Amino acid sequence: MKFSTRTLYGLRAVLVLANRFGEGSLSVSQIARKESLSTAYLEQILNALKKKSLVKSVRGPQGGYVLTKKPSEISLKTLFYALEEGAEAGSNGKAHGPDGDEVAIGNRIFWMKLQDSIDAGLGATTLKDLIDEARRVKKTKSSGSPNFHI
Protein backbone atom coordinates (compact mmCIF):
# COMPACT_ATOMS: atom_id res chain seq x y z
CA MET A 1 0.00 0.00 0.00
CA LYS A 2 1.34 3.43 -0.90
CA PHE A 3 0.61 6.73 0.79
CA SER A 4 1.12 10.21 -0.58
CA THR A 5 4.03 12.36 0.54
CA ARG A 6 1.40 14.59 2.11
CA THR A 7 0.43 11.76 4.48
CA LEU A 8 4.01 10.60 5.10
CA TYR A 9 5.28 14.12 5.84
CA GLY A 10 2.15 15.00 7.80
CA LEU A 11 2.58 11.98 10.04
CA ARG A 12 6.23 12.84 10.66
CA ALA A 13 5.38 16.45 11.51
CA VAL A 14 2.55 15.50 13.83
CA LEU A 15 4.74 12.91 15.56
CA VAL A 16 7.30 15.65 16.21
CA LEU A 17 4.55 17.75 17.80
CA ALA A 18 3.22 14.74 19.73
CA ASN A 19 6.68 13.92 21.07
CA ARG A 20 6.94 17.48 22.44
CA PHE A 21 3.34 17.80 23.57
CA GLY A 22 3.01 20.22 26.48
CA GLU A 23 6.44 21.78 25.84
CA GLY A 24 5.29 24.65 23.64
CA SER A 25 5.01 25.26 19.94
CA LEU A 26 7.43 24.48 17.14
CA SER A 27 7.82 26.59 14.04
CA VAL A 28 7.43 25.11 10.58
CA SER A 29 11.13 25.70 9.94
CA GLN A 30 12.09 23.83 13.14
CA ILE A 31 9.97 20.83 12.18
CA ALA A 32 11.16 20.94 8.56
CA ARG A 33 14.81 21.11 9.63
CA LYS A 34 14.41 18.28 12.14
CA GLU A 35 12.72 16.01 9.59
CA SER A 36 14.55 17.24 6.47
CA LEU A 37 11.32 18.34 4.81
CA SER A 38 10.43 21.22 2.51
CA THR A 39 9.28 24.18 4.60
CA ALA A 40 6.79 25.37 1.98
CA TYR A 41 5.20 21.94 1.56
CA LEU A 42 5.10 21.37 5.31
CA GLU A 43 3.35 24.73 5.75
CA GLN A 44 0.62 23.56 3.34
CA ILE A 45 0.22 20.29 5.24
CA LEU A 46 0.03 21.98 8.63
CA ASN A 47 -2.49 24.51 7.30
CA ALA A 48 -4.66 21.61 6.10
CA LEU A 49 -4.40 19.98 9.54
CA LYS A 50 -5.27 23.33 11.12
CA LYS A 51 -8.47 23.47 9.03
CA LYS A 52 -9.32 20.00 10.37
CA SER A 53 -8.65 21.23 13.94
CA LEU A 54 -5.82 18.78 14.59
CA VAL A 55 -3.19 21.47 15.07
CA LYS A 56 -3.37 25.14 15.91
CA SER A 57 -0.95 27.94 15.21
CA VAL A 58 0.51 30.07 17.96
CA ARG A 59 1.45 33.65 17.12
CA GLY A 60 4.43 35.55 18.38
CA PRO A 61 8.21 35.20 18.60
CA GLN A 62 7.88 31.76 20.16
CA GLY A 63 5.04 30.86 17.80
CA GLY A 64 4.54 27.83 15.69
CA TYR A 65 2.23 24.84 15.81
CA VAL A 66 0.90 22.62 18.58
CA LEU A 67 -1.55 19.75 18.66
CA THR A 68 -5.10 20.70 19.62
CA LYS A 69 -5.57 17.50 21.62
CA LYS A 70 -3.43 15.13 23.63
CA PRO A 71 -1.55 12.57 21.50
CA SER A 72 -3.62 9.85 23.21
CA GLU A 73 -6.77 11.46 21.78
CA ILE A 74 -5.69 11.56 18.12
CA SER A 75 -6.07 8.31 16.23
CA LEU A 76 -4.14 7.51 13.10
CA LYS A 77 -7.51 7.15 11.36
CA THR A 78 -8.39 10.77 12.16
CA LEU A 79 -4.98 11.95 10.99
CA PHE A 80 -4.97 9.81 7.84
CA TYR A 81 -8.37 10.97 6.67
CA ALA A 82 -7.49 14.60 7.44
CA LEU A 83 -4.41 14.30 5.23
CA GLU A 84 -5.82 12.10 2.47
CA GLU A 85 -8.80 13.96 1.08
CA GLY A 86 -11.28 11.43 -0.30
CA ALA A 87 -9.07 8.52 0.73
CA GLU A 88 -10.77 5.22 0.43
CA ALA A 89 -9.46 1.78 -0.35
CA GLY A 90 -10.83 0.37 -3.51
CA SER A 91 -11.21 0.73 -7.19
CA ASN A 92 -11.61 4.51 -7.34
CA GLY A 93 -15.37 4.19 -7.17
CA LYS A 94 -15.59 2.44 -10.53
CA ALA A 95 -18.06 -0.40 -10.60
CA HIS A 96 -17.51 -3.05 -13.21
CA GLY A 97 -20.35 -5.10 -14.58
CA PRO A 98 -24.03 -4.79 -13.81
CA ASP A 99 -25.17 -4.39 -10.21
CA GLY A 100 -26.31 -8.01 -10.10
CA ASP A 101 -23.01 -9.42 -11.42
CA GLU A 102 -21.35 -11.65 -8.80
CA VAL A 103 -17.86 -10.52 -9.79
CA ALA A 104 -18.74 -6.82 -9.40
CA ILE A 105 -20.50 -7.47 -6.09
CA GLY A 106 -17.59 -9.61 -4.87
CA ASN A 107 -15.17 -6.86 -5.86
CA ARG A 108 -17.14 -4.22 -3.92
CA ILE A 109 -17.39 -6.55 -0.89
CA PHE A 110 -13.62 -7.07 -0.96
CA TRP A 111 -12.92 -3.31 -0.99
CA MET A 112 -15.47 -2.66 1.76
CA LYS A 113 -13.86 -5.34 3.95
CA LEU A 114 -10.41 -3.94 3.27
CA GLN A 115 -11.64 -0.44 4.14
CA ASP A 116 -13.16 -1.75 7.38
CA SER A 117 -9.87 -3.45 8.32
CA ILE A 118 -7.86 -0.32 7.58
CA ASP A 119 -10.29 1.83 9.57
CA ALA A 120 -10.16 -0.58 12.52
CA GLY A 121 -6.35 -0.70 12.56
CA LEU A 122 -5.91 3.05 12.19
CA GLY A 123 -8.69 3.78 14.67
CA ALA A 124 -7.14 1.56 17.33
CA THR A 125 -3.76 3.32 17.24
CA THR A 126 -3.09 6.81 18.58
CA LEU A 127 -0.14 9.16 18.22
CA LYS A 128 0.74 8.38 21.85
CA ASP A 129 0.86 4.67 21.02
CA LEU A 130 3.42 5.34 18.27
CA ILE A 131 5.54 7.62 20.48
CA ASP A 132 5.48 5.13 23.36
CA GLU A 133 6.46 2.25 21.10
CA ALA A 134 9.24 4.31 19.49
CA ARG A 135 10.62 5.11 22.95
CA ARG A 136 10.57 1.41 23.89
CA VAL A 137 12.39 0.47 20.69
CA LYS A 138 14.96 3.22 21.20
CA LYS A 139 15.49 2.15 24.82
CA THR A 140 15.93 -1.48 23.80
CA LYS A 141 18.46 -0.55 21.11
CA SER A 142 20.43 1.69 23.46
CA SER A 143 20.40 -0.75 26.38
CA GLY A 144 23.81 -1.96 25.33
CA SER A 145 22.73 -5.50 24.63
CA PRO A 146 25.59 -7.11 22.77
CA ASN A 147 24.83 -8.45 19.33
CA PHE A 148 26.65 -11.60 18.32
CA HIS A 149 27.02 -12.54 14.70
CA ILE A 150 28.32 -15.94 13.73
N, C-alpha and C positions, 0 to 999 in steps of 0.2 A: 504494500500500500504506500502511495506517495502522498506527501503533503506539500502545500505551497510554501515558498520561502516566507510568505507572510505569517503562516502558522508556526513554522520553525523558529523564526526570529521573534515572533510575539511570545512564544512559550519561553524562550531564553530570557527575554526582557522581563517578563512577569516573574520568572523564577528568581531573577536578581532582586526584584522588588520584594518578593516573598521572603527571601533569605535575610533581608534587612528590615523586615516588617517591624514597625515601632521605633525605628532608629532615625526617622526623618526621610525627606525626599531625596531622590537622585535625579540629576539632570539627564536629558537625552544624551548629551555628549559623554557623560560619565558611564552610562549604560553601554552606549555604542563602543566606547574605548575598551571597556572591560570585556565585552563580547566580540570585539572586532567586527562590528556591524556598521553599515552606512547610517550616518546620523539622519540624513533626509528621509530615508526609507523608514527608519525606526520612528521618526516623528509622525509619519503617516499612520503607522501601526498603533502607536500609543493614542493618537487622536481618535482612531476608530474604537479602541478599547474605552476611551473616555466617553464616547457617545453611547456605549453600551453599559456605562456606569461600573466598569470593572476597575478603572484607575481614575484618579483625579489629579489635576495639576495644581501645584502650589506656587503662588507668585512670590517674587522677591529675590534677594541675592542668594538665599539658600533654597530657592525654588527648584521645582522639578516635578516628578511624579511619585505617587504613592498608591498602594492598593486601597480600594474603598471598603474592603472587608478583610477579615482575618484570612490568612492562607488556608485555614481549616474550613472556611466557608465557601471557597471557590473551587468548584469541581472542574476537572479537565473538560468535561462535556460543555459546561458553560463557556469556558475559554475557547474551546475549539469552534463552537458554533458562532461565537462573537467574531472570531477571526476569519472563518470560512463562510462567507456569505453564500447562502443557498446550498451549503454542503449537505450531501446526502449520498449514501452508498447506492450504487445501482447503475442503471443503464441510461443515465441522463434523461430519464423520464420518457424514453422512447419505448412504446409497447410494440411488440412484433406479433403479427398474427391477429386473428379476430379474438374478441374478448373470451369466447368459449374455448379457444384452442388450449389444450393441456400444456403445450410447451410454453406458450406465452404466460399462462397462469403460473406454471412451475417457476418460470424465470422471475416473475414478480414476487412470488413467495420467497424464493431464495434471497432476493435483495432486501425484502422486508425483514427476514430473519437476521441477515447480516447487519442491517441497520440497528435492529434491536440489540444484538450482541455488542456492537460498537458503543451504542448509547449506554448499555449497562456497565461496560468496562470503564468508559470515560466518566460516567456518573458516580462510580464507586471510588474514584481516586481524586484526592484534592491536591492542591499545591503543597500543603503541609506534608502530605504523605510522601511526595517526591523529595522535598527538602530533607525530611527525616531519614528516608532511605539513602539519599546521597551522603548524608553525614555518617550513617552507619558504614557505608561502603568505604568512605574516606578513612574512617577510624580503623577499620579492618586492614586496609592497605598500609596505613602508617603505623600499625602496631608492632612493626619490626619482626613479624613472623618470617623466619627464613624460608626461602624457596629453594628446593633442591631439584636439580635437573639431572637426569641420568642419561 
